């Protein structure tokens, strides 16, 4: 009951925002996460998001502009698989933003998974994404929500650079850009499949109650 109330509270808060991307950033080389894997993973996630922010809006000494996102840290069933889920608001064309983000993650961090093994795709439903992102909430003493990786702009929307997409592409390798573009349709299809499966399970549970 406590988990259900928590999920409902999160869903209500999250649904107040116009999210349009759901991203999962994975690692393929956990051995490259030196020292405390939790801290090492968080450092790479922050670096990736900072790279996107700086490229989209330019660097600011006073207040760095950032794209809107909310992040949840997960570590898998055996607590050895750090990965992160994010709901985000794309600052321009959704598909192009997903491709560039995936390619930059894969290109700039040796431990990062290849584009096909991440999942960055247009969001289908905030409720479903929030519920899934919360499923490790009580496995961690501090919960799964990551305040340091989350940013919600409460003021006027920031304007991205006119050449933002070109600059994002320059942050990734050509090979990973191609891989990310080829991976996107598969990620969209998997997202739809998972949504249909979860909705079927939810409907079955309601019939049994």
N, C-alpha and C positions, 0 to 999 in steps of 0.2 A: 504493500500500500504506500509506504514512504517513497519507494522508487517511482511509482506511478504519479504521485503528487509532484515529485520533483520534475519528472519529464513534462508534465502538463504545464508547470510553471515556466520551464525553459521554452517549450513550444510557443506559449503565449508571448513571451518576450521576443523570441526570434522572429515570429510572424509579423512583428511590427515593422520589420525592415524588408527592403526590396532586394533580397539576395537573388542571384541568377547563376552562380557557379558553385559546384561542390568539388572540392579538391582533396585528394589523398596523396601525400608525399611519403614514399617508401625508401628504404635503404636496401642495397644489394650486398654491401660489404660492411657488415657489422664489426669486423675486425679492425676497420679503419677509424672506428669511433674510440679515440684514445681515452684512457682513464675512466671516469664515471660516464657511462654510456648515455644516461639521461641528460647530463649537462652538455655532453658533446653533441648529441642530437639537437638539443634546443639551440645551441650556438649556430649550427648549420641552418636550421629553419629560420632563425632570425636573420642570418646573413642573406638567405634567398629572398625573404620578404623585403629587406632593406634594399637589395639590388633592384627589385621591381619598383619600389617606391621612388628611389633616386632616378631611375631611368624614365619613369612616367612623368614625374613632376620636377625633377631637378633637385639638387641639394639645397637645404636651407639651414642657416646657422641658428635661427631662432626657433622655428617650429616646422619640422619636417612634414610635408604633406604626404598622406598615405591613402591607399585605396582601402575601402571598408572591408573588414573581414572579422570573423569570430572563429577561434581555434580550440580544438580539443585534442589533447595528447593521449595516445594509446600505446600499450606495450605488449599486447597479445596475451594469449592464454597462459603462456609460461613466463611472461614478463621479460622476454629477451628480444622482442621484436618492436622496437620503437618506431612509431609512425604517427602522422598527424592528419586530422581531418579539419577542413576549413570550409565554412560557408562564406562566400565573397560576393561583392558587387563589381562586375566588370566595368572598367572605366571607358571601354569602347566596344567594338564588335566582340560578342561573347566567344565565338569559336576561335577567333584569332588570338584573343587573350589566353584562352585555355592552351592553345598550341605553344605560344611563346613562353608561358609559365612553365609548362612541362619541359620544354627544351632547355630553358635556363637552369632549372633544377638539375637535370641530367648532365649538363655541360660543365657546370662550375664546381661540382662537389664530387670528389672521387668516390665517396661512400654511397652516393645517391643511386637509386634504381634507374634503369633505362626507361624511356618514355612509355613503353608498352606495359611496364610493371608498376607505374603510378596510375592514378585515375584523376583526370581533371576534365570535367565535362559540364555542360549546361545543367542547371538544377531542375529537377522535376517537381519536388515538393519540399517545402521547408519543414513541415511536420515530420515527414519520413527521415529526412537528413538529420534533424535534431535528435529524434529518437535513437537513430543508429549511433550518432556521435556520443550519446550518453551511456552506451551499454557497458562501458568500463568505469563508470563514475565511482562505484563503491569498491573498486579494487585498489584505489589509491587514497592515501590518507588525506591528500589535499584536493581530491577530485580530479576530473579530467580537463576542465576548462582552463585554458592558458591565457591569463590576463595580459602577459607581456607580448604575446603574439597577436592579440586582438586589438582592432582599432575601429571605432565607429565615429564618423565625423558628424557632429551635431550642428555644424554651421552650414554655410553655403557649400555646394559641391565644388571641388577643385577642378580646374581645367587642365587636362593633360597636354603635354607638348604636341604640337602638330605633327612632329616626326617621331612620336613615341613608338609606333610599331617598328619602324626601321631601326631605332635604337635598341629596342628589345631583341630584335633578330640579331643585331650585332653582338649581343651578350651570349649568344648560343652558337654552337657549331652547326655548320650546314647539315651534317649527318643527323644530328639530334633534332633539328627542325623538321627534316624529312620524316624521321621516325615518329615525332610527335604528331605531325599532320596525318600520317597513316594510322596512328593509334586512336585518334579522336573518334572515328566512327565506331570502333570496337568498344571504347569506353562508354559512348552514348548507348549502344546496344546493351551492354552489361548493366548500365544504370537502369534502363527500362526493364530488363529481365528481373533484376533484384527488386525493383519496385512492385512489379506484378506478383512476384513470389511473396513478398511481405504483406501485400494487400490481401492475397488469398489466405495467408495464415491468419491475418487479423479477422477476416470475415468468418473463417472456420471457428475461431475462438469465440466470436460473438454468437454464433449459432449454438455452440455448446453451453454458453452461459444462461 
